[in-house]
Amino acid sequence: MIHNDFFFNIGFNSFHLQCELLTLIKNFNQENMKTNKLLVLGVALLTLVFTNCNSSDEASETYSFNFGNNTTSDFAGKIVDVNNQPISGVTIEMSGQTITTAADGTFTLSNVSVKERFAYMTATKSGYINGSRMVFPHAGVNNVTIMMLERNVVATIPSGQTTVVSLPSSTRVTFDGAFMLENGQPYTGNVKVSMHFLDSRDVNVFDKMPGNLIGTREDGSISGMETYGMVNVELYGDNDEKLQIATGHTANVSMPIATNQLDTAPATIPLWHFDEATGLWKEEGFSRKIGNRYIGNVSHFTWWNNDYAYVVATLNVVVTNFDGTPVNGVRVTISRQDGSTGDVLMNLGITGPNGTLSAGVPRNEVLTFRAYTADGQLINTQVLPASNEMVRTVYVVIPVANKP
């Protein structure tokens, strides 16, 4: 059972407008049921609930949402590079606890102070851009993988003049030449540009990206997010000092839209930057769709993400053995049943010791549900019909021969 005290405090001052928007989204979904846009929510226990919508209802509504009470959890993880090779000597920090990864890239943290449904860890090492992960912890050990990206210098550009830096993916950033040091002082000299683009179709996007796809909207509300691609940019001076875009200036960011998302890409889409302090994405500005690209302006650099905020339903999963005992460690995925380029996978997570998990899934769409043992054996497949329900449950019973 999901209770309202699960969520953040969100005040909707224009509830009538929210209802109209929800109706538009619902109609859009019905008309585009067989399109294939990547809904990368990866957000356990997230439901944005809109109720009592009526065209004549002008009342303001407030919903109480939070991440639960303080608790403690145990974590085990592995830090790898883009070739899945372990990285040793990575500093892992969670809620004031710090540990360094072993030679095989692994780490463990016990009795970490977290929220019942929110835990955030960072991973740092010289030569790599900062990694992080936000998870919704469960009882027992929570397993985490972070794939760190090398701090690559793709271009060295001069200050004081307009310059375009491009990646093979055709991602482009246009700088106007105005830069500053972290203390706000103007900077003149060469600028080293480190840049990575993450395609929404990247099979490792969940491991490479920071945090999780959950963010704070400009009105303060919390939303699940559907990514249309993200980019990381870091700037360094001649002496490797960190730089930023000068105050009052912007850079133009142009990212390609994946071919399987072109037919559903909205004309404008919110831009989000990742807040390393909170572990959440933060909406700031927007990008416009021009041809097969999203183009927008940003005033500072970190990770930037083109994401459509999406109303989702909660899918509860209950996995038991044939004798009714709960099953820990079952990996669950869903995919849209139809699409222009086939199924698009969404990894919902792994069941805890009580055999359950909850996750955000697209509302009112036909979904294919799959469950796998810890060693990757497919043990259950179900087609979930489209549903307007905000909460529904899937039950999986594992035969004795297929126990994980």
HELIX and SHEET records of a PDB file:
HELIX    1   1 ASN A    4  PHE A    6  5                                   3    
HELIX    2   2 PHE A   15  GLU A   31  1                                  17    
HELIX    3   3 VAL A  205  LYS A  208  1                                   4    
HELIX    4   4 THR A  259  GLN A  261  5                                   3    
HELIX    5   5 VAL A  400  ASN A  402  5                                   3    
SHEET    1   A 2 PHE A   8  PHE A  12  0                                        
SHEET    2   A 2 GLU A  61  PHE A  65 -1                                        
SHEET    1   B 3 THR A 106  LYS A 115  0                                        
SHEET    2   B 3 ASN A  70  VAL A  80 -1                                        
SHEET    3   B 3 VAL A 141  MET A 147  1                                        
SHEET    1   C 4 GLN A  97  THR A 100  0                                        
SHEET    2   C 4 THR A  91  MET A  94 -1                                        
SHEET    3   C 4 ALA A 119  THR A 124 -1                                        
SHEET    4   C 4 GLY A 131  VAL A 135 -1                                        
SHEET    1   D 7 VAL A 153  PRO A 158  0                                        
SHEET    2   D 7 ASN A 190  LEU A 198 -1                                        
SHEET    3   D 7 ILE A 222  TYR A 236 -1                                        
SHEET    4   D 7 ILE A 214  THR A 216 -1                                        
SHEET    5   D 7 LEU A 280  ILE A 290  1                                        
SHEET    6   D 7 THR A 268  ASP A 275 -1                                        
SHEET    7   D 7 TRP A 303  TYR A 310 -1                                        
SHEET    1   E 6 VAL A 153  PRO A 158  0                                        
SHEET    2   E 6 ASN A 190  LEU A 198 -1                                        
SHEET    3   E 6 ILE A 222  TYR A 236 -1                                        
SHEET    4   E 6 LYS A 242  ILE A 245 -1                                        
SHEET    5   E 6 PHE A 179  LEU A 181 -1                                        
SHEET    6   E 6 PRO A 186  TYR A 187 -1                                        
SHEET    1   F 9 VAL A 153  PRO A 158  0                                        
SHEET    2   F 9 ASN A 190  LEU A 198 -1                                        
SHEET    3   F 9 ILE A 222  TYR A 236 -1                                        
SHEET    4   F 9 ILE A 214  THR A 216 -1                                        
SHEET    5   F 9 LEU A 280  ILE A 290  1                                        
SHEET    6   F 9 ARG A 293  VAL A 298 -1                                        
SHEET    7   F 9 ALA A 251  PRO A 256 -1                                        
SHEET    8   F 9 ARG A 172  PHE A 175 -1                                        
SHEET    9   F 9 THR A 163  SER A 166 -1                                        
SHEET    1   G 3 THR A 356  PRO A 362  0                                        
SHEET    2   G 3 VAL A 312  ASN A 321 -1                                        
SHEET    3   G 3 VAL A 391  ILE A 398  1                                        
SHEET    1   H 4 LEU A 345  ILE A 350  0                                        
SHEET    2   H 4 ARG A 331  ARG A 336 -1                                        
SHEET    3   H 4 LEU A 367  TYR A 372 -1                                        
SHEET    4   H 4 LEU A 378  LEU A 384 -1                                        
END                                                                             
